[in-house]
Amino acid sequence: MRLLSLMALLLLLPFEGLSQSGVPTTFLIRIENISVENTLQGPSGNIPLLLAPGVWAVHTSTRPLFASGLADTGAGMEALAEDGNPSLLSASVDNQSGIVSSGVFNTPVGEAGPGPLLPDRAYEFVFTATSGTKLSFATMFVQSNDLFYAPTELGIALFDSRGLPLEGDITSLIRLWDAGTEVNQPPGIGLDQAPRQARANVGQAENGVVRQVSDGYSYPDVDEVIRVTITPQ
């Protein structure tokens, strides 16, 4: 009897934490603007922080949105990072190899149509993926010339080594990037930044490279502005 019980236990144990390789999992991504009134301050007082519509991609390829240390490729990141326009980058991603699925997030939860993400609001999107895939996305830090929030260029692994799906708060994996396409001005007051510029695609060209922002200006910590969570459904 003890032998039978042990065998039964051994048969059950492997199912705990079994690799889910090849089994599709649906994920919900939630991107929140958690900034408060005084998160960014300028000479005249508090400056409201907004996030812009963005692009997401589930992929097996590397660097689907940008490559750190290299100049922008002209595939649409400039328009996203400077003007909050995701359409060009989204079209470019769709035509890449190694893309499992992709799309645009542009409508705040509870709103009828596309728009910027104000404080206390969130974008959400859903996708299905299997083990071996990664997630990349990018959204503009609006009070800037060409800055955006994104994971590293390689993306975020959606499953661990056992094939278990990623879950929880992944904000620590997000960075503030500089597209290197336009010379930076002080955040929140630059005249060539999206809220104040006369039209899209203005400002002094930088001809730089994509990198984590380091320009001498002061920016809020990433986790003071944005919260990103992932939930397997």
C-alpha positions as CSV (number, residue, x, y, z in Angstrom):
1,M,0.0,0.0,0.0
2,R,2.9,2.4,0.9
3,L,4.5,1.6,-2.5
4,L,1.3,2.4,-4.3
5,S,0.9,5.6,-2.5
6,L,4.5,6.6,-3.3
7,M,4.0,5.9,-6.9
8,A,0.8,7.9,-7.0
9,L,2.6,10.8,-5.4
10,L,5.4,10.6,-7.9
11,L,2.9,10.7,-10.7
12,L,1.3,13.8,-9.4
13,L,4.5,15.7,-8.5
14,P,5.7,16.4,-12.1
15,F,2.5,18.4,-12.8
16,E,3.5,21.0,-10.2
17,G,5.5,23.6,-12.1
18,L,5.5,21.6,-15.3
19,S,7.0,23.3,-18.3
20,Q,4.3,24.9,-20.4
21,S,6.5,25.0,-23.6
22,G,4.3,25.2,-26.6
23,V,1.1,25.8,-24.6
24,P,-0.4,29.2,-25.6
25,T,-0.9,31.6,-22.7
26,T,-3.0,34.8,-23.0
27,F,-1.5,37.9,-21.2
28,L,-3.0,41.2,-20.2
29,I,-0.5,44.1,-20.1
30,R,-1.4,47.2,-18.1
31,I,0.6,50.4,-18.5
32,E,-0.4,53.1,-15.9
33,N,0.6,56.7,-15.6
34,I,1.2,57.0,-11.8
35,S,2.7,60.5,-11.8
36,V,1.3,63.0,-9.3
37,E,1.0,66.8,-9.4
38,N,4.6,67.5,-8.4
39,T,6.4,64.6,-10.0
40,L,8.0,67.0,-12.5
41,Q,8.6,70.6,-11.6
42,G,9.7,73.6,-13.7
43,P,10.6,77.2,-13.0
44,S,6.9,78.1,-12.9
45,G,5.7,75.2,-10.9
46,N,4.3,71.7,-11.4
47,I,4.3,70.2,-14.9
48,P,1.8,67.6,-15.9
49,L,3.2,64.3,-17.1
50,L,1.6,62.4,-20.0
51,L,2.4,59.2,-21.8
52,A,1.6,58.8,-25.5
53,P,0.2,56.0,-27.6
54,G,2.7,53.3,-28.2
55,V,3.7,50.1,-30.0
56,W,4.0,46.5,-28.7
57,A,5.5,43.4,-30.2
58,V,5.7,39.8,-29.2
59,H,8.8,38.3,-30.9
60,T,11.5,35.7,-31.2
61,S,13.8,38.1,-33.0
62,T,16.2,40.5,-31.3
63,R,15.9,44.3,-31.2
64,P,12.5,44.7,-32.9
65,L,12.0,48.3,-31.9
66,F,15.5,49.8,-31.5
67,A,19.2,49.0,-31.0
68,S,21.0,50.6,-28.1
69,G,24.2,52.4,-29.1
70,L,23.2,52.7,-32.8
71,A,21.5,55.5,-34.7
72,D,17.8,55.3,-35.2
73,T,17.1,53.2,-38.3
74,G,14.3,55.5,-39.7
75,A,11.7,52.8,-39.2
76,G,9.4,54.9,-37.1
77,M,10.9,55.3,-33.6
78,E,11.7,58.9,-34.3
79,A,8.0,59.7,-34.9
80,L,7.0,57.8,-31.7
81,A,9.7,59.4,-29.5
82,E,9.4,62.9,-30.8
83,D,5.7,63.2,-31.6
84,G,3.9,60.3,-29.9
85,N,2.9,58.9,-33.3
86,P,3.1,55.0,-33.2
87,S,1.8,54.3,-36.7
88,L,5.1,54.3,-38.7
89,L,6.9,52.1,-36.2
90,S,3.9,49.7,-36.0
91,A,3.9,49.3,-39.7
92,S,7.6,48.6,-39.7
93,V,7.3,46.0,-37.0
94,D,4.6,44.2,-38.9
95,N,7.0,43.6,-41.8
96,Q,9.8,42.2,-39.7
97,S,10.7,38.5,-39.4
98,G,10.5,37.0,-36.0
99,I,7.4,38.9,-35.0
100,V,4.7,36.7,-33.5
101,S,2.1,39.5,-33.0
102,S,2.2,43.2,-32.6
103,G,-0.1,46.2,-32.3
104,V,-0.7,49.7,-31.1
105,F,-2.0,50.8,-27.7
106,N,-3.7,54.2,-27.9
107,T,-7.0,54.2,-26.0
108,P,-7.0,54.8,-22.3
109,V,-9.2,52.3,-20.3
110,G,-12.7,53.7,-20.1
111,E,-12.3,56.2,-22.9
112,A,-14.1,56.0,-26.2
113,G,-11.2,56.8,-28.5
114,P,-7.4,57.2,-28.8
115,G,-5.6,59.8,-26.7
116,P,-2.7,60.5,-24.4
117,L,-2.4,58.8,-21.0
118,L,-3.1,61.3,-18.2
119,P,-2.2,60.6,-14.6
120,D,-4.3,57.9,-12.9
121,R,-5.2,56.4,-16.3
122,A,-4.0,53.2,-18.0
123,Y,-3.5,51.6,-21.4
124,E,-4.2,47.9,-21.7
125,F,-3.6,45.3,-24.4
126,V,-3.9,41.5,-24.7
127,F,-1.9,39.0,-26.6
128,T,-1.3,35.2,-26.7
129,A,2.2,33.8,-26.6
130,T,4.2,30.6,-26.1
131,S,7.5,29.7,-24.4
132,G,10.5,31.3,-26.0
133,T,8.9,34.6,-26.9
134,K,9.6,38.0,-25.6
135,L,7.7,41.3,-25.2
136,S,8.9,44.7,-26.4
137,F,6.9,48.0,-26.3
138,A,7.6,51.7,-26.3
139,T,5.7,54.8,-25.2
140,M,6.8,58.4,-25.4
141,F,7.7,60.5,-22.3
142,V,5.6,63.4,-23.7
143,Q,7.4,66.3,-21.8
144,S,10.6,65.7,-23.8
145,N,12.1,66.1,-27.3
146,D,12.6,62.4,-28.0
147,L,12.5,60.3,-24.9
148,F,10.5,57.0,-24.5
149,Y,9.9,54.3,-22.0
150,A,10.7,50.7,-23.0
151,P,12.4,47.5,-21.8
152,T,15.9,46.8,-23.0
153,E,16.3,46.4,-26.7
154,L,16.1,42.6,-26.3
155,G,12.6,42.6,-24.7
156,I,11.2,40.8,-21.7
157,A,11.1,37.0,-21.6
158,L,7.5,36.0,-21.2
159,F,8.3,32.6,-19.7
160,D,10.9,31.4,-17.3
161,S,13.3,28.4,-17.7
162,R,10.6,26.0,-16.6
163,G,8.1,27.4,-19.1
164,L,6.0,29.2,-16.5
165,P,4.4,32.5,-17.6
166,L,5.7,35.9,-16.3
167,E,3.3,37.6,-13.8
168,G,3.2,40.7,-11.7
169,D,4.8,44.1,-11.6
170,I,7.6,44.4,-14.2
171,T,8.2,48.2,-13.9
172,S,11.8,47.5,-12.7
173,L,12.5,46.2,-16.2
174,I,11.6,49.5,-17.9
175,R,14.1,52.2,-18.8
176,L,13.8,55.8,-20.0
177,W,15.5,56.0,-23.4
178,D,16.8,58.8,-25.6
179,A,16.1,58.2,-29.3
180,G,19.1,60.4,-30.2
181,T,17.1,62.1,-33.0
182,E,16.5,65.5,-31.6
183,V,18.6,67.7,-29.2
184,N,17.1,67.6,-25.7
185,Q,15.8,70.7,-24.0
186,P,14.8,70.9,-20.3
187,P,11.9,68.5,-19.7
188,G,8.5,70.1,-19.6
189,I,9.5,73.6,-20.9
190,G,11.3,73.0,-24.2
191,L,9.6,74.9,-27.0
192,D,10.3,72.0,-29.5
193,Q,8.6,69.4,-27.3
194,A,5.3,67.9,-28.3
195,P,3.0,69.9,-26.0
196,R,4.5,73.2,-27.2
197,Q,5.9,72.6,-30.6
198,A,4.3,74.4,-33.6
199,R,4.0,71.1,-35.6
200,A,5.3,67.6,-35.7
201,N,9.0,66.9,-36.5
202,V,10.5,70.2,-35.5
203,G,13.5,70.8,-33.4
204,Q,17.3,70.6,-33.9
205,A,18.5,67.3,-35.3
206,E,20.9,65.5,-33.0
207,N,22.2,62.7,-35.2
208,G,23.0,60.7,-32.1
209,V,22.4,57.1,-31.0
210,V,19.7,55.4,-29.0
211,R,20.8,55.2,-25.3
212,Q,19.4,55.5,-21.8
213,V,18.9,59.2,-21.2
214,S,21.9,61.0,-19.8
215,D,21.9,64.6,-20.8
216,G,22.5,66.6,-17.6
217,Y,18.8,67.3,-17.0
218,S,16.8,65.9,-14.1
219,Y,14.1,63.4,-14.7
220,P,11.7,61.6,-12.3
221,D,12.6,58.0,-11.6
222,V,10.9,55.6,-13.9
223,D,8.7,54.1,-11.1
224,E,7.4,57.6,-10.3
225,V,5.9,58.0,-13.7
226,I,4.9,54.6,-15.1
227,R,3.8,51.2,-13.7
228,V,3.7,48.1,-15.9
229,T,2.0,44.9,-14.8
230,I,1.6,41.6,-16.7
231,T,-1.2,39.1,-15.8
232,P,-1.6,35.6,-17.4
233,Q,-5.3,35.1,-18.1
